[in-house]
Amino acid sequence: MKEFFSVEEIAKLLKISHSGVLYHIKTGRLKATRVGKIYIISKEDFGDFLKHHRETKKKVKKSAQTKLKFD
């Protein structure tokens, strides 16, 4: 049996706002299924989002580092 989360539950888990979760859904970063007027997120899709989000953060940190040269 699949386990599902609401937008509010995801927001609490990620410590972001309700609209922040909706932003990730609308940009396609977080897969969700619309049921009537609400979205539900499967446990698997939430796990995929977390995995991808962590990988993206690591890449940004590495690319943000610059080497300074002092002549």
DAHU-V31539 format. One record per backbone hydrogen bond with DSSP energy under -1.0 kcal/mol. CO is the residue of the C=O (numbers start at 1). NH is the residue of the N-H. If there is no record, write none. Layout:
co: {CO	CO}
nh: {NH	NH}
This chain:
co: {3	5	6	7	8	9	10	11	11	17	18	19	20	21	22	23	24	24	25	33	35	38	40	41	42	43	44	45	46	47	48	49	50	51	52	53	54	55	56	57	58	59	60}
nh: {43	41	10	11	12	13	14	15	16	21	22	23	24	25	26	27	29	30	28	40	38	35	33	5	46	47	48	49	50	51	52	53	54	55	56	57	58	59	60	61	62	63	64}
